[in-house]
Every structure is written in structure tokens, then in C-alpha cells.
Amino acid sequence: MLSIEPKDVSPLKLQAYLQSAVAPRPIAFASTLSASGKPNLSPFSFFNVFSSNPPILIFSPARRVRDNTIKHTLINAEATKEVVINIVNYDIVQQASLSSTEYADGVNEFLKSGLTQIPSDIVKPYRVKESPVQFECKVNQIIALGTQGGAGNLIICEVLKIHIDEKILDANGNIDQHKIDLVSRLGNNWYSRSNQGLFEVPKPIANLGIGVDAIPEFIKKSNVFNGNDLGMLGNIEALPTQEEVAIFVKENFAVKGILSGDDEVKIYQKAKEYLNNQDVLSAWKVLLANTISIK
């Protein structure tokens, strides 16, 4: 058996061991406002419920291991003492992942992820409309666990109001675990879908995705693509060039045949096939080939 003392491994390696071993973890999709009123939205898997009376949720925005900086969520929670914790299910997992991109201060992750911000009833931060359960909370206490990269900051939240989508309730008014379709976080790129098992979502850490707000309207309005599809399309750093698109079409006879048929739905469906196989770049090439009329 491999035996390790934390002091003998790097903080990054230690973090990887902890996140891979202590799993699956539920995800707190935290919505906050800055002191000047700018929205922020970010997911955190160091999260759970710790009390029902009073109702207490705790999540921890850790200091970044790579450079020891702190996250906007922590800054906002300290400044305003309010947060909305939105639950992440499978329908929004790609958009939640996209929102974790390190966008600059002041960038609205609601817009970047393509999710809908709606007013809360008691607190000022917005709720995520697409989330099946939303908790309006006041921040009772923040406990810093250290000053080095990787150190957590426990944000102890008291639930003031709960919003539950009636579509996830059973005949007795209880949350149906199949209908809510929860997802959870494991190590590396791995997630777990509560009623199906493991799947991967590439981390959007190394680049800044263009965001769902940069996707052309004709794609967003298509009935073929769902929120997860849009989240994947938005998590690309740069669109392929016309030259790259032309080469792709010339080398792919199946795509060329679909394009020459001028059937928009079939073109979208082909792009969705690539998305289902985690090939976002090829999906974009199909969509852009249609717009620039490469036959």
C-alpha cells in the first residue's frame, strides 16, 4: 500500500489524491454579487449540508493552488454576506463547468454559460432559473483554514428560502431522485450522474471559452441543441479558421454530402453527433461550413 504524509508531496498532488479519493461530491453552484452589484456564478464541489435545524449548507472556495489567489465568490461573500446555492443536475452540467472558467473580474458568468439569472425573494444575488433547486442563503460565518495555496475557506450559509422545480417532485410532493438527475464531482475530469454512472467533462481551466453569449443566434435557437450542447460549444478558446473548415469538409465525405443537401436540421444533427463524442472542434467546423457555404 502506498503511504503518504501530506508534507512529502506537492500541494497539487495532494489535492489530486484528496479529490479522487473523497468522492463523489455534490456541487454548490454559487451565485453572488460584488459590493458594486456585479453578478458572479461559479461551481464548488467542496460542499454539503451540515444541519437541518437550523438549515445550514457549507461550501469552500479554496485558495488557488497554482498562485495562491482567492476567488471572486469568496470576495463577494465576505462583502455582502449573501449567496444563492443552486443545485447542479445533468441538464446544466456543461454550462456549470463552463462557468468555472477564470473570466476576468466583472464578467457575468450567467451570460457566458447561457444560464438565466432570475431575482431572488429575500437575498440580492440572482438564482439560476434552470437549476432544479435553489437555496437563498445568508452567510453566517467564513472560516479561513490557512493562507497557502489550496487552503479552504468555509462559508457557512443559513438557508432562508428554498425554491424547488415542481417537475422533479413525486406524487407525494417529495423530490424524486430519478427526476432531479443529480450530478457530482470526482477527481480529474470525472463526474458521476446519480442514476447512470461516470462521465467526463474536460476542465475549462487552461483557456477562456468564448462563452454561450458568443454563439450565433441561429445555433442557440435551434431545437437540436440543448443547454449542455451550448455549454460545450461555448467552451472553445477560438473558432476554427475558414481554411481549417474547408480542409475538414474536403476530407470528410459524409459531412460534404450533408452540406450539399441543404438540410439545416441534418447539418445540426451531424454537429450534435460530434458533440456527443466530445469532439467540439469538429462540431464547430460543421456549423461554420454551413454558414460559409462550403459544398
LOTOR-920780 format. One record per atom (N, C-alpha, C): x, y, z; residue number from 0. Coordinates in steps of 0.1 Angstrom, whole numbers. Layout:
# LOTOR-920780
     u     v     w lopa
     X     Y     Z  NUM
...
This chain:
# LOTOR-920780
     u     v     w lopa
     8   -12     0    0
     0     0     0    0
     9    12     0    0
     5    22    -8    1
    12    35    -9    1
     8    43     4    1
    18    47    11    2
    16    55    23    2
    22    69    22    2
    15    79    25    3
    19    93    22    3
    17   102    34    3
    27   110    37    4
    25   121    46    4
    23   134    38    4
    12   142    41    5
     9   153    32    5
    21   162    30    5
    30   164    39    6
    42   173    38    6
    52   168    27    6
    50   155    24    7
    60   149    15    7
    56   150     0    7
    44   155    -3    8
    40   156   -17    8
    37   171   -20    8
    36   175   -32    9
    33   188   -36    9
    18   191   -33    9
    15   204   -31   10
     1   207   -28   10
    -8   203   -40   10
    -4   203   -52   11
   -12   199   -64   11
   -14   184   -64   11
    -4   176   -60   12
    -5   162   -60   12
   -14   158   -48   12
   -13   165   -37   13
   -21   162   -25   13
   -36   165   -29   13
   -38   176   -35   14
   -52   180   -39   14
   -58   169   -48   14
   -50   164   -58   15
   -55   153   -67   15
   -58   141   -59   15
   -50   137   -50   16
   -53   125   -42   16
   -67   127   -34   16
   -68   138   -27   17
   -80   141   -19   17
   -92   141   -28   17
   -92   148   -39   18
  -104   149   -48   18
  -108   136   -54   18
   -98   128   -57   19
  -101   115   -63   19
  -106   105   -53   19
  -101   106   -40   20
  -105    96   -30   20
  -118   100   -23   20
  -120   112   -20   21
  -132   117   -13   21
  -142   121   -24   21
  -150   111   -28   22
  -159   114   -40   22
  -169   103   -40   22
  -180   105   -47   23
  -184   117   -54   23
  -189   128   -44   23
  -187   141   -49   24
  -191   152   -41   24
  -202   160   -47   24
  -212   165   -40   25
  -223   173   -46   25
  -216   187   -50   25
  -223   194   -58   26
  -218   206   -64   26
  -227   218   -59   26
  -220   228   -53   27
  -227   241   -50   27
  -225   250   -61   27
  -235   254   -68   28
  -234   264   -79   28
  -237   277   -73   28
  -227   284   -68   29
  -229   296   -60   29
  -230   309   -68   29
  -241   316   -66   30
  -244   329   -72   30
  -242   340   -61   30
  -233   350   -65   31
  -231   361   -55   31
  -231   374   -63   31
  -231   385   -55   32
  -230   398   -61   32
  -217   405   -55   32
  -210   412   -63   33
  -199   420   -58   33
  -205   432   -49   33
  -196   439   -43   34
  -200   450   -35   34
  -206   461   -44   34
  -202   461   -56   35
  -208   471   -66   35
  -220   466   -73   35
  -224   453   -70   36
  -236   448   -76   36
  -234   440   -89   36
  -222   436   -92   37
  -219   427  -104   37
  -221   413  -101   37
  -229   405  -109   38
  -232   391  -107   38
  -220   382  -109   38
  -219   372  -101   39
  -208   362  -103   39
  -215   348  -101   39
  -210   338  -108   40
  -216   325  -107   40
  -204   315  -109   40
  -203   305  -100   41
  -192   296  -100   41
  -196   283   -93   41
  -192   271   -98   42
  -194   258   -91   42
  -183   255   -81   42
  -187   248   -70   43
  -177   243   -60   43
  -182   230   -55   43
  -172   220   -55   44
  -175   207   -51   44
  -171   204   -37   44
  -165   213   -30   45
  -163   212   -16   45
  -175   217    -9   45
  -185   209    -8   46
  -199   214    -4   46
  -207   202     2   46
  -216   206    11   47
  -226   196    16   47
  -235   204    26   47
  -245   196    30   48
  -255   201    41   48
  -250   196    54   48
  -250   204    64   49
  -245   201    77   49
  -255   202    89   49
  -267   207    86   50
  -277   209    97   50
  -290   211    90   50
  -301   206    96   51
  -314   208    91   51
  -322   218   100   51
  -318   220   112   52
  -325   229   121   52
  -315   236   131   52
  -309   247   127   53
  -312   255   115   53
  -307   248   102   53
  -313   252    91   54
  -308   246    78   54
  -295   252    74   54
  -284   245    74   55
  -271   250    72   55
  -264   243    60   55
  -259   250    50   56
  -251   245    40   56
  -237   251    41   56
  -227   243    38   57
  -213   248    38   57
  -206   245    25   57
  -200   255    19   58
  -191   252     8   58
  -178   260    10   58
  -168   256     2   59
  -154   261     5   59
  -147   265    -8   59
  -147   278   -11   60
  -138   283   -22   60
  -124   283   -18   60
  -116   273   -22   61
  -102   272   -18   61
   -93   282   -25   61
   -83   286   -18   62
   -73   294   -25   62
   -67   286   -36   62
   -64   292   -48   63
   -59   285   -59   63
   -45   280   -56   63
   -43   267   -59   64
   -31   260   -56   64
   -19   266   -65   64
   -22   270   -77   65
   -11   274   -86   65
    -5   287   -83   65
   -13   297   -77   66
    -8   310   -75   66
   -13   316   -62   66
   -20   309   -54   67
   -25   313   -40   67
   -34   325   -41   67
   -41   327   -52   68
   -51   338   -52   68
   -64   333   -47   68
   -73   342   -44   69
   -86   338   -39   69
   -97   341   -50   69
  -108   335   -49   70
  -119   336   -59   70
  -129   347   -57   70
  -135   351   -68   71
  -145   362   -67   71
  -156   359   -57   71
  -160   346   -57   72
  -171   342   -48   72
  -168   345   -34   72
  -156   342   -30   73
  -152   344   -16   73
  -152   359   -13   73
  -146   367   -22   74
  -146   381   -20   74
  -160   387   -19   74
  -169   382   -27   75
  -183   387   -27   75
  -190   383   -14   75
  -188   370   -10   76
  -195   365     2   76
  -190   373    14   76
  -178   377    14   77
  -173   384    26   77
  -178   398    26   77
  -180   404    14   78
  -185   418    13   78
  -200   419    15   78
  -208   410    10   79
  -223   411    11   79
  -230   402    21   79
  -223   391    25   80
  -229   381    34   80
  -241   375    28   80
  -242   373    15   81
  -254   367     9   81
  -249   358    -3   81
  -256   347    -5   82
  -253   338   -16   82
  -265   330   -19   82
  -267   326   -32   83
  -277   316   -36   83
  -269   304   -40   83
  -273   292   -34   84
  -267   280   -38   84
  -277   272   -47   84
  -273   270   -59   85
  -281   264   -69   85
  -276   250   -71   85
  -285   240   -72   86
  -281   226   -74   86
  -279   223   -88   86
  -268   216   -91   87
  -265   212  -105   87
  -270   198  -108   87
  -278   197  -119   88
  -282   184  -124   88
  -276   182  -138   88
  -279   170  -143   89
  -272   167  -156   89
  -276   177  -167   89
  -288   182  -167   90
  -292   191  -178   90
  -283   204  -179   90
  -276   208  -168   91
  -269   220  -169   91
  -254   218  -165   91
  -249   205  -165   92
  -236   203  -161   92
  -225   209  -170   92
  -227   209  -183   93
  -217   215  -192   93
  -217   230  -190   93
  -228   236  -188   94
  -229   251  -186   94
  -223   255  -172   94
  -225   246  -162   95
  -219   249  -149   95
  -204   248  -150   95
  -199   238  -157   96
  -185   236  -159   96
  -179   249  -166   96
  -186   253  -177   97
  -181   265  -184   97
  -180   277  -175   97
  -189   278  -166   98
  -189   290  -157   98
  -177   290  -147   98
  -170   279  -146   99
  -159   278  -137   99
  -146   284  -144   99
  -147   287  -157  100
  -136   294  -164  100
  -132   306  -156  100
  -119   309  -157  101
  -113   320  -149  101
  -115   333  -157  101
  -128   337  -159  102
  -130   350  -165  102
  -126   362  -157  102
  -124   373  -163  103
  -119   385  -156  103
  -130   390  -146  103
  -125   397  -136  104
  -135   403  -126  104
  -145   412  -134  104
  -158   410  -131  105
  -168   418  -137  105
  -175   411  -148  105
  -169   400  -154  106
  -176   393  -165  106
  -187   385  -159  106
  -199   386  -165  107
  -211   379  -160  107
  -211   364  -165  107
  -209   355  -155  108
  -209   341  -159  108
  -223   336  -163  108
  -233   343  -159  109
  -246   339  -164  109
  -247   340  -179  109
  -242   351  -184  110
  -242   353  -199  110
  -232   343  -206  110
  -220   341  -200  111
  -211   333  -206  111
  -215   318  -207  111
  -222   314  -196  112
  -227   300  -196  112
  -240   298  -202  112
  -247   309  -206  113
  -260   308  -212  113
  -271   304  -203  113
  -269   306  -190  114
  -280   303  -180  114
  -287   316  -177  114
  -299   314  -171  115
  -308   326  -169  115
  -308   331  -155  115
  -305   343  -153  116
  -305   349  -139  116
  -319   354  -136  116
  -324   350  -125  117
  -338   355  -121  117
  -337   360  -106  117
  -345   370  -103  118
  -344   376   -90  118
  -347   366   -78  118
  -340   368   -67  119
  -344   361   -55  119
  -354   368   -47  119
  -360   362   -38  120
  -371   368   -30  120
  -366   376   -17  120
  -355   370   -12  121
  -350   376     1  121
  -336   382     0  121
  -327   375    -7  122
  -314   380    -8  122
  -312   387   -22  122
  -301   394   -24  123
  -299   401   -36  123
  -292   393   -47  123
  -284   383   -45  124
  -278   375   -56  124
  -289   368   -64  124
  -287   367   -77  125
  -297   360   -85  125
  -297   345   -84  125
  -308   339   -87  126
  -309   325   -88  126
  -307   320  -103  126
  -303   307  -104  127
  -302   301  -117  127
  -315   295  -121  127
  -322   300  -131  128
  -336   295  -134  128
  -336   281  -137  128
  -326   276  -144  129
  -325   262  -149  129
  -322   252  -138  129
  -317   257  -127  130
  -314   248  -116  130
  -327   242  -109  130
  -327   229  -107  131
  -339   223  -101  131
  -342   227   -87  131
  -332   231   -79  132
  -334   235   -65  132
  -325   247   -63  132
  -330   257   -57  133
  -322   269   -54  133
  -324   273   -39  133
  -313   276   -32  134
  -313   280   -18  134
  -309   294   -17  134
  -318   303   -12  135
  -314   316    -9  135
  -308   316     6  135
  -296   321     7  136
  -289   320    20  136
  -282   333    25  136
  -281   334    38  137
  -273   344    44  137
  -260   338    49  137
  -249   345    48  138
  -236   339    52  138
  -235   342    67  138
  -235   332    75  139
  -233   333    90  139
  -219   335    94  139
  -210   328    87  140
  -196   328    91  140
  -187   324    80  140
  -175   329    79  141
  -165   324    70  141
  -152   321    78  141
  -148   309    77  142
  -136   304    84  142
  -125   301    75  142
  -114   309    75  143
  -102   306    67  143
   -94   295    73  143
   -91   285    65  144
   -84   273    71  144
   -69   274    68  144
   -64   284    62  145
   -50   286    60  145
   -47   297    51  145
   -34   300    48  146
   -30   311    40  146
   -23   307    27  146
   -20   294    26  147
   -13   289    15  147
   -22   284     4  147
   -16   282    -9  148
   -24   277   -20  148
   -31   264   -16  148
   -43   262   -19  149
   -51   250   -16  149
   -58   251    -3  149
   -56   261     5  150
   -63   263    18  150
   -78   267    15  150
   -87   260    22  151
  -101   263    21  151
  -106   274    29  151
  -118   279    25  152
  -125   290    33  152
  -139   285    35  152
  -142   280    47  153
  -156   275    49  153
  -166   286    49  153
  -175   286    40  154
  -186   296    40  154
  -198   289    46  154
  -202   293    58  155
  -213   287    65  155
  -226   295    62  155
  -235   288    55  156
  -247   295    50  156
  -260   290    56  156
  -268   299    60  157
  -281   296    66  157
  -292   298    55  157
  -299   287    53  158
  -309   288    42  158
  -321   296    47  158
  -325   306    39  159
  -336   315    42  159
  -349   311    34  159
  -346   306    22  160
  -358   302    14  160
  -353   292     3  160
  -362   282     1  161
  -359   271    -9  161
  -369   272   -21  161
  -363   271   -33  162
  -372   271   -45  162
  -370   257   -51  162
  -381   250   -54  163
  -380   236   -60  163
  -388   236   -72  163
  -382   231   -83  164
  -390   229   -95  164
  -400   218   -94  164
  -413   221   -96  165
  -423   211   -93  165
  -422   198  -102  165
  -414   200  -113  166
  -413   189  -123  166
  -404   177  -117  166
  -397   180  -106  167
  -388   170  -100  167
  -395   163   -88  167
  -408   167   -85  168
  -415   161   -74  168
  -422   148   -77  168
  -424   139   -68  169
  -432   127   -70  169
  -446   130   -66  169
  -455   120   -66  170
  -469   122   -63  170
  -472   126   -49  170
  -462   124   -40  171
  -463   128   -26  171
  -457   141   -23  171
  -452   148   -33  172
  -446   161   -31  172
  -431   160   -26  172
  -425   149   -27  173
  -411   147   -23  173
  -402   148   -36  173
  -390   151   -34  174
  -381   152   -45  174
  -378   138   -50  174
  -381   135   -63  175
  -378   122   -69  175
  -364   122   -74  175
  -356   112   -68  176
  -342   112   -71  176
  -339   108   -86  176
  -348   102   -93  177
  -346   100  -107  177
  -349   112  -115  177
  -359   120  -111  178
  -363   132  -119  178
  -353   143  -117  178
  -347   144  -105  179
  -338   155  -103  179
  -325   153  -110  179
  -321   140  -112  180
  -310   137  -121  180
  -297   144  -117  180
  -293   143  -104  181
  -282   150   -99  181
  -268   145  -104  181
  -259   154  -105  182
  -245   151  -108  182
  -236   154   -97  182
  -224   148   -96  183
  -215   150   -86  183
  -201   150   -91  183
  -191   155   -84  184
  -178   157   -88  184
  -168   146   -82  184
  -159   141   -91  185
  -149   132   -86  185
  -135   139   -90  185
  -125   131   -91  186
  -112   136   -94  186
  -110   138  -109  186
  -100   146  -113  187
   -96   149  -127  187
  -108   155  -134  187
  -112   149  -146  188
  -123   154  -154  188
  -136   146  -151  188
  -136   138  -141  189
  -147   128  -139  189
  -158   134  -130  189
  -170   131  -135  190
  -183   134  -128  190
  -191   121  -127  190
  -201   121  -118  191
  -210   110  -117  191
  -224   115  -119  191
  -232   107  -127  192
  -246   110  -128  192
  -253   100  -119  192
  -261   105  -110  193
  -267    97   -99  193
  -274    84  -104  193
  -281    85  -116  194
  -288    73  -120  194
  -282    66  -132  194
  -269    70  -135  195
  -263    63  -147  195
  -249    60  -145  195
  -241    67  -138  196
  -227    64  -136  196
  -218    75  -140  196
  -205    71  -143  197
  -194    81  -146  197
  -195    86  -160  197
  -190    99  -161  198
  -188   105  -174  198
  -178   116  -172  198
  -172   121  -183  199
  -161   131  -182  199
  -166   145  -188  199
  -161   155  -182  200
  -163   169  -187  200
  -149   175  -186  200
  -143   178  -198  201
  -130   185  -198  201
  -130   198  -190  201
  -120   200  -182  202
  -119   212  -173  202
  -116   224  -182  202
  -124   235  -180  203
  -121   247  -188  203
  -112   256  -180  203
  -100   251  -176  204
   -91   259  -168  204
   -80   265  -176  204
   -75   258  -187  205
   -63   263  -194  205
   -67   274  -204  205
   -79   276  -207  206
   -83   286  -217  206
   -95   294  -212  206
   -98   304  -220  207
  -110   312  -217  207
  -120   309  -229  207
  -130   301  -226  208
  -140   298  -236  208
  -147   310  -241  208
  -151   310  -254  209
  -158   322  -260  209
  -171   324  -253  209
  -177   314  -247  210
  -190   316  -239  210
  -202   314  -248  210
  -213   310  -242  211
  -225   308  -249  211
  -230   321  -255  211
  -227   333  -249  212
  -231   345  -254  212
  -225   349  -268  212
  -214   342  -271  213
  -207   344  -284  213
  -212   335  -295  213
  -220   326  -292  214
  -225   316  -302  214
  -236   323  -310  214
  -236   322  -324  215
  -246   328  -332  215
  -260   324  -328  215
  -269   333  -329  216
  -283   331  -325  216
  -290   320  -332  216
  -287   317  -345  217
  -293   307  -353  217
  -290   293  -347  217
  -278   292  -340  218
  -275   279  -333  218
  -282   278  -320  218
  -282   289  -312  219
  -289   289  -299  219
  -304   287  -300  219
  -310   291  -311  220
  -324   290  -313  220
  -328   277  -319  220
  -318   269  -323  221
  -321   256  -329  221
  -327   246  -319  221
  -337   238  -323  222
  -343   229  -314  222
  -334   216  -312  222
  -323   216  -320  223
  -315   204  -319  223
  -305   204  -307  223
  -301   216  -303  224
  -291   217  -293  224
  -297   221  -279  224
  -293   214  -269  225
  -298   217  -256  225
  -287   225  -248  225
  -290   228  -235  226
  -280   236  -228  226
  -267   230  -227  226
  -266   217  -225  227
  -252   211  -224  227
  -245   212  -237  227
  -252   211  -248  228
  -245   213  -261  228
  -240   227  -263  228
  -248   237  -259  229
  -243   250  -260  229
  -232   253  -250  229
  -232   247  -239  230
  -221   248  -229  230
  -208   243  -235  230
  -209   232  -242  231
  -197   226  -249  231
  -192   235  -260  231
  -201   240  -268  232
  -198   249  -279  232
  -191   262  -274  232
  -196   266  -263  233
  -190   279  -257  233
  -177   277  -250  233
  -173   264  -248  234
  -160   262  -241  234
  -149   259  -251  234
  -148   267  -261  235
  -137   267  -270  235
  -130   280  -270  235
  -117   280  -271  236
  -110   293  -270  236
  -110   301  -282  236
  -110   295  -294  237
  -111   302  -306  237
  -118   293  -317  237
  -126   300  -326  238
  -132   292  -336  238
  -122   288  -347  238
  -125   277  -354  239
  -116   273  -365  239
  -117   283  -376  239
  -106   284  -383  240
  -105   293  -394  240
  -112   288  -406  240
  -115   296  -416  241
  -122   292  -428  241
  -113   281  -436  241
  -100   283  -435  242
   -91   273  -441  242
   -92   260  -435  242
   -93   260  -421  243
   -94   247  -414  243
  -108   240  -417  243
  -118   248  -418  244
  -131   243  -421  244
  -131   237  -435  244
  -125   244  -445  245
  -125   239  -458  245
  -118   226  -459  245
  -107   224  -452  246
   -99   212  -452  246
  -107   201  -446  246
  -114   204  -435  247
  -122   194  -428  247
  -133   188  -438  247
  -140   197  -445  248
  -151   193  -454  248
  -145   185  -465  248
  -134   189  -471  249
  -128   181  -482  249
  -124   167  -478  249
  -120   166  -466  250
  -115   153  -461  250
  -126   144  -455  250
  -138   150  -454  251
  -149   142  -447  251
  -161   142  -457  251
  -162   131  -464  252
  -172   130  -475  252
  -187   130  -469  252
  -188   124  -457  253
  -202   123  -451  253
  -207   137  -448  253
  -198   146  -443  254
  -201   160  -440  254
  -204   167  -453  254
  -196   165  -463  255
  -198   172  -475  255
  -211   169  -482  255
  -215   156  -480  256
  -228   152  -486  256
  -240   158  -479  256
  -239   159  -466  257
  -249   166  -458  257
  -250   181  -461  257
  -239   187  -463  258
  -239   201  -466  258
  -245   204  -480  258
  -242   195  -490  259
  -247   197  -503  259
  -262   195  -504  259
  -268   188  -494  260
  -282   186  -493  260
  -290   198  -488  260
  -283   208  -483  261
  -290   220  -478  261
  -301   217  -468  261
  -300   206  -460  262
  -310   203  -450  262
  -304   208  -436  262
  -309   219  -432  263
  -303   225  -420  263
  -304   216  -407  263
  -315   209  -406  264
  -317   200  -394  264
  -306   189  -394  264
  -304   183  -406  265
  -294   173  -407  265
  -280   178  -404  265
  -277   190  -408  266
  -264   196  -405  266
  -263   198  -390  266
  -273   203  -383  267
  -273   205  -369  267
  -271   191  -362  267
  -278   181  -367  268
  -278   168  -361  268
  -264   162  -362  268
  -257   165  -374  269
  -243   160  -375  269
  -234   166  -365  269
  -236   180  -364  270
  -228   187  -354  270
  -230   181  -340  270
  -243   178  -337  271
  -246   172  -323  271
  -239   158  -322  271
  -238   151  -332  272
  -231   138  -331  272
  -217   140  -327  272
  -210   150  -332  273
  -197   152  -328  273
  -196   157  -313  273
  -206   165  -309  274
  -207   169  -295  274
  -209   157  -286  274
  -217   148  -290  275
  -219   136  -282  275
  -207   128  -280  275
  -197   129  -289  276
  -184   122  -289  276
  -173   131  -283  276
  -177   142  -277  277
  -168   152  -271  277
  -158   158  -281  277
  -162   159  -294  278
  -154   165  -304  278
  -160   178  -308  278
  -157   188  -300  279
  -163   202  -301  279
  -158   209  -313  279
  -145   207  -316  280
  -139   214  -328  280
  -146   210  -341  280
  -148   196  -342  281
  -155   192  -355  281
  -169   196  -355  281
  -176   197  -344  282
  -189   202  -344  282
  -190   217  -349  282
  -180   225  -345  283
  -180   239  -349  283
  -176   239  -364  283
  -168   230  -369  284
  -164   231  -383  284
  -177   227  -392  284
  -185   218  -387  285
  -197   215  -395  285
  -206   227  -395  285
  -208   234  -384  286
  -217   245  -383  286
  -212   257  -391  286
  -199   259  -391  287
  -193   271  -398  287
  -193   268  -413  287
  -191   255  -417  288
  -191   251  -431  288
  -204   255  -437  288
  -215   253  -429  289
  -228   256  -434  289
  -230   271  -436  289
  -224   279  -427  290
  -226   294  -428  290
  -218   300  -439  290
  -206   294  -443  291
  -198   300  -453  291
  -200   292  -467  291
  -210   284  -467  292
  -214   277  -479  292
  -203   269  -486  292
  -196   261  -478  293
  -186   252  -484  293
  -193   240  -488  293
  -193   236  -501  294
  -200   224  -505  294
  -191   214  -511  294
